[in-house]
């Protein structure tokens, strides 16, 4: 048992060091996403990996579709609904999910949104889908804005 405990501690230390390294790399490449509420170093790294480079995605809708956060119509009869997209980059979708969970704990605006939407007939699952789309839009604009303000490299 003692050997297992020592191994767990060593792995936790190594994981923390790797996360600090990733945070440093994200700050060097593109620090803006990590400064948004709820976006940690690992989520920011996944966002940057999936986004890749300026010009890869033509619009925020394309980024949301890549992330699996674009709404898919699931209407039937008089019910007008959208469902969660199960396609796209699953790691990016997971990063958005983690951001939604974190923001729902720490961000007052997100908490207000979550408490307001059930009165409009939305379920918790639909609210999370909407939040993923909102966050995908915000991230795309953040990534695009950085590129347009970055100095040209020779």
MODELLER restraints for C-alpha pairs under 7 A, 6 or more apart:
rsr = mdl.restraints
at = mdl.atoms
rsr.add(forms.Gaussian(group=physical.xy_distance, feature=features.Distance(at['CA:22:A'], at['CA:41:A']), mean=6.56, stdev=0.5))
rsr.add(forms.Gaussian(group=physical.xy_distance, feature=features.Distance(at['CA:23:A'], at['CA:41:A']), mean=4.86, stdev=0.5))
rsr.add(forms.Gaussian(group=physical.xy_distance, feature=features.Distance(at['CA:26:A'], at['CA:41:A']), mean=7.00, stdev=0.5))
rsr.add(forms.Gaussian(group=physical.xy_distance, feature=features.Distance(at['CA:26:A'], at['CA:45:A']), mean=6.07, stdev=0.5))
rsr.add(forms.Gaussian(group=physical.xy_distance, feature=features.Distance(at['CA:32:A'], at['CA:142:A']), mean=6.79, stdev=0.5))
rsr.add(forms.Gaussian(group=physical.xy_distance, feature=features.Distance(at['CA:33:A'], at['CA:39:A']), mean=6.78, stdev=0.5))
rsr.add(forms.Gaussian(group=physical.xy_distance, feature=features.Distance(at['CA:33:A'], at['CA:44:A']), mean=5.79, stdev=0.5))
rsr.add(forms.Gaussian(group=physical.xy_distance, feature=features.Distance(at['CA:33:A'], at['CA:139:A']), mean=6.59, stdev=0.5))
rsr.add(forms.Gaussian(group=physical.xy_distance, feature=features.Distance(at['CA:33:A'], at['CA:142:A']), mean=6.74, stdev=0.5))
rsr.add(forms.Gaussian(group=physical.xy_distance, feature=features.Distance(at['CA:34:A'], at['CA:40:A']), mean=5.69, stdev=0.5))
rsr.add(forms.Gaussian(group=physical.xy_distance, feature=features.Distance(at['CA:34:A'], at['CA:41:A']), mean=6.10, stdev=0.5))
rsr.add(forms.Gaussian(group=physical.xy_distance, feature=features.Distance(at['CA:34:A'], at['CA:44:A']), mean=5.39, stdev=0.5))
rsr.add(forms.Gaussian(group=physical.xy_distance, feature=features.Distance(at['CA:37:A'], at['CA:103:A']), mean=6.62, stdev=0.5))
rsr.add(forms.Gaussian(group=physical.xy_distance, feature=features.Distance(at['CA:38:A'], at['CA:99:A']), mean=5.02, stdev=0.5))
rsr.add(forms.Gaussian(group=physical.xy_distance, feature=features.Distance(at['CA:38:A'], at['CA:102:A']), mean=5.13, stdev=0.5))
rsr.add(forms.Gaussian(group=physical.xy_distance, feature=features.Distance(at['CA:38:A'], at['CA:103:A']), mean=5.10, stdev=0.5))
rsr.add(forms.Gaussian(group=physical.xy_distance, feature=features.Distance(at['CA:39:A'], at['CA:99:A']), mean=5.72, stdev=0.5))
rsr.add(forms.Gaussian(group=physical.xy_distance, feature=features.Distance(at['CA:43:A'], at['CA:95:A']), mean=5.04, stdev=0.5))
rsr.add(forms.Gaussian(group=physical.xy_distance, feature=features.Distance(at['CA:46:A'], at['CA:92:A']), mean=6.12, stdev=0.5))
rsr.add(forms.Gaussian(group=physical.xy_distance, feature=features.Distance(at['CA:46:A'], at['CA:95:A']), mean=6.88, stdev=0.5))
rsr.add(forms.Gaussian(group=physical.xy_distance, feature=features.Distance(at['CA:47:A'], at['CA:92:A']), mean=6.16, stdev=0.5))
rsr.add(forms.Gaussian(group=physical.xy_distance, feature=features.Distance(at['CA:50:A'], at['CA:92:A']), mean=6.61, stdev=0.5))
rsr.add(forms.Gaussian(group=physical.xy_distance, feature=features.Distance(at['CA:54:A'], at['CA:144:A']), mean=6.85, stdev=0.5))
rsr.add(forms.Gaussian(group=physical.xy_distance, feature=features.Distance(at['CA:54:A'], at['CA:147:A']), mean=6.79, stdev=0.5))
rsr.add(forms.Gaussian(group=physical.xy_distance, feature=features.Distance(at['CA:57:A'], at['CA:63:A']), mean=6.19, stdev=0.5))
rsr.add(forms.Gaussian(group=physical.xy_distance, feature=features.Distance(at['CA:60:A'], at['CA:137:A']), mean=5.51, stdev=0.5))
rsr.add(forms.Gaussian(group=physical.xy_distance, feature=features.Distance(at['CA:60:A'], at['CA:140:A']), mean=5.79, stdev=0.5))
rsr.add(forms.Gaussian(group=physical.xy_distance, feature=features.Distance(at['CA:61:A'], at['CA:70:A']), mean=6.95, stdev=0.5))
rsr.add(forms.Gaussian(group=physical.xy_distance, feature=features.Distance(at['CA:63:A'], at['CA:136:A']), mean=6.91, stdev=0.5))
rsr.add(forms.Gaussian(group=physical.xy_distance, feature=features.Distance(at['CA:63:A'], at['CA:140:A']), mean=6.77, stdev=0.5))
rsr.add(forms.Gaussian(group=physical.xy_distance, feature=features.Distance(at['CA:64:A'], at['CA:70:A']), mean=5.06, stdev=0.5))
rsr.add(forms.Gaussian(group=physical.xy_distance, feature=features.Distance(at['CA:64:A'], at['CA:133:A']), mean=6.27, stdev=0.5))
rsr.add(forms.Gaussian(group=physical.xy_distance, feature=features.Distance(at['CA:64:A'], at['CA:136:A']), mean=5.59, stdev=0.5))
rsr.add(forms.Gaussian(group=physical.xy_distance, feature=features.Distance(at['CA:65:A'], at['CA:88:A']), mean=6.39, stdev=0.5))
rsr.add(forms.Gaussian(group=physical.xy_distance, feature=features.Distance(at['CA:66:A'], at['CA:88:A']), mean=4.68, stdev=0.5))
rsr.add(forms.Gaussian(group=physical.xy_distance, feature=features.Distance(at['CA:66:A'], at['CA:89:A']), mean=5.76, stdev=0.5))
rsr.add(forms.Gaussian(group=physical.xy_distance, feature=features.Distance(at['CA:67:A'], at['CA:88:A']), mean=5.34, stdev=0.5))
rsr.add(forms.Gaussian(group=physical.xy_distance, feature=features.Distance(at['CA:67:A'], at['CA:89:A']), mean=5.28, stdev=0.5))
rsr.add(forms.Gaussian(group=physical.xy_distance, feature=features.Distance(at['CA:67:A'], at['CA:92:A']), mean=5.38, stdev=0.5))
rsr.add(forms.Gaussian(group=physical.xy_distance, feature=features.Distance(at['CA:67:A'], at['CA:93:A']), mean=5.00, stdev=0.5))
rsr.add(forms.Gaussian(group=physical.xy_distance, feature=features.Distance(at['CA:68:A'], at['CA:85:A']), mean=5.02, stdev=0.5))
rsr.add(forms.Gaussian(group=physical.xy_distance, feature=features.Distance(at['CA:68:A'], at['CA:86:A']), mean=6.03, stdev=0.5))
rsr.add(forms.Gaussian(group=physical.xy_distance, feature=features.Distance(at['CA:68:A'], at['CA:87:A']), mean=5.33, stdev=0.5))
rsr.add(forms.Gaussian(group=physical.xy_distance, feature=features.Distance(at['CA:68:A'], at['CA:88:A']), mean=4.65, stdev=0.5))
rsr.add(forms.Gaussian(group=physical.xy_distance, feature=features.Distance(at['CA:68:A'], at['CA:89:A']), mean=6.56, stdev=0.5))
rsr.add(forms.Gaussian(group=physical.xy_distance, feature=features.Distance(at['CA:68:A'], at['CA:93:A']), mean=5.92, stdev=0.5))
rsr.add(forms.Gaussian(group=physical.xy_distance, feature=features.Distance(at['CA:69:A'], at['CA:84:A']), mean=6.78, stdev=0.5))
rsr.add(forms.Gaussian(group=physical.xy_distance, feature=features.Distance(at['CA:69:A'], at['CA:85:A']), mean=6.08, stdev=0.5))
rsr.add(forms.Gaussian(group=physical.xy_distance, feature=features.Distance(at['CA:69:A'], at['CA:129:A']), mean=6.60, stdev=0.5))
rsr.add(forms.Gaussian(group=physical.xy_distance, feature=features.Distance(at['CA:69:A'], at['CA:132:A']), mean=5.73, stdev=0.5))
rsr.add(forms.Gaussian(group=physical.xy_distance, feature=features.Distance(at['CA:69:A'], at['CA:133:A']), mean=5.18, stdev=0.5))
rsr.add(forms.Gaussian(group=physical.xy_distance, feature=features.Distance(at['CA:70:A'], at['CA:85:A']), mean=6.27, stdev=0.5))
rsr.add(forms.Gaussian(group=physical.xy_distance, feature=features.Distance(at['CA:70:A'], at['CA:133:A']), mean=6.34, stdev=0.5))
rsr.add(forms.Gaussian(group=physical.xy_distance, feature=features.Distance(at['CA:71:A'], at['CA:82:A']), mean=5.64, stdev=0.5))
rsr.add(forms.Gaussian(group=physical.xy_distance, feature=features.Distance(at['CA:71:A'], at['CA:83:A']), mean=6.00, stdev=0.5))
rsr.add(forms.Gaussian(group=physical.xy_distance, feature=features.Distance(at['CA:71:A'], at['CA:84:A']), mean=6.00, stdev=0.5))
rsr.add(forms.Gaussian(group=physical.xy_distance, feature=features.Distance(at['CA:71:A'], at['CA:85:A']), mean=6.29, stdev=0.5))
rsr.add(forms.Gaussian(group=physical.xy_distance, feature=features.Distance(at['CA:72:A'], at['CA:82:A']), mean=5.21, stdev=0.5))
rsr.add(forms.Gaussian(group=physical.xy_distance, feature=features.Distance(at['CA:72:A'], at['CA:83:A']), mean=5.30, stdev=0.5))
rsr.add(forms.Gaussian(group=physical.xy_distance, feature=features.Distance(at['CA:72:A'], at['CA:84:A']), mean=6.49, stdev=0.5))
rsr.add(forms.Gaussian(group=physical.xy_distance, feature=features.Distance(at['CA:72:A'], at['CA:85:A']), mean=6.12, stdev=0.5))
rsr.add(forms.Gaussian(group=physical.xy_distance, feature=features.Distance(at['CA:73:A'], at['CA:81:A']), mean=6.19, stdev=0.5))
rsr.add(forms.Gaussian(group=physical.xy_distance, feature=features.Distance(at['CA:73:A'], at['CA:82:A']), mean=4.36, stdev=0.5))
rsr.add(forms.Gaussian(group=physical.xy_distance, feature=features.Distance(at['CA:73:A'], at['CA:83:A']), mean=6.33, stdev=0.5))
rsr.add(forms.Gaussian(group=physical.xy_distance, feature=features.Distance(at['CA:74:A'], at['CA:81:A']), mean=5.32, stdev=0.5))
rsr.add(forms.Gaussian(group=physical.xy_distance, feature=features.Distance(at['CA:74:A'], at['CA:82:A']), mean=4.88, stdev=0.5))
rsr.add(forms.Gaussian(group=physical.xy_distance, feature=features.Distance(at['CA:74:A'], at['CA:83:A']), mean=5.84, stdev=0.5))
rsr.add(forms.Gaussian(group=physical.xy_distance, feature=features.Distance(at['CA:75:A'], at['CA:81:A']), mean=4.99, stdev=0.5))
rsr.add(forms.Gaussian(group=physical.xy_distance, feature=features.Distance(at['CA:75:A'], at['CA:82:A']), mean=6.85, stdev=0.5))
rsr.add(forms.Gaussian(group=physical.xy_distance, feature=features.Distance(at['CA:84:A'], at['CA:129:A']), mean=6.05, stdev=0.5))
rsr.add(forms.Gaussian(group=physical.xy_distance, feature=features.Distance(at['CA:96:A'], at['CA:132:A']), mean=5.92, stdev=0.5))
rsr.add(forms.Gaussian(group=physical.xy_distance, feature=features.Distance(at['CA:97:A'], at['CA:132:A']), mean=6.88, stdev=0.5))
rsr.add(forms.Gaussian(group=physical.xy_distance, feature=features.Distance(at['CA:100:A'], at['CA:131:A']), mean=6.63, stdev=0.5))
rsr.add(forms.Gaussian(group=physical.xy_distance, feature=features.Distance(at['CA:100:A'], at['CA:132:A']), mean=6.65, stdev=0.5))
rsr.add(forms.Gaussian(group=physical.xy_distance, feature=features.Distance(at['CA:103:A'], at['CA:110:A']), mean=6.19, stdev=0.5))
rsr.add(forms.Gaussian(group=physical.xy_distance, feature=features.Distance(at['CA:104:A'], at['CA:110:A']), mean=5.61, stdev=0.5))
rsr.add(forms.Gaussian(group=physical.xy_distance, feature=features.Distance(at['CA:104:A'], at['CA:111:A']), mean=5.42, stdev=0.5))
rsr.add(forms.Gaussian(group=physical.xy_distance, feature=features.Distance(at['CA:114:A'], at['CA:127:A']), mean=6.67, stdev=0.5))
rsr.add(forms.Gaussian(group=physical.xy_distance, feature=features.Distance(at['CA:117:A'], at['CA:127:A']), mean=6.85, stdev=0.5))
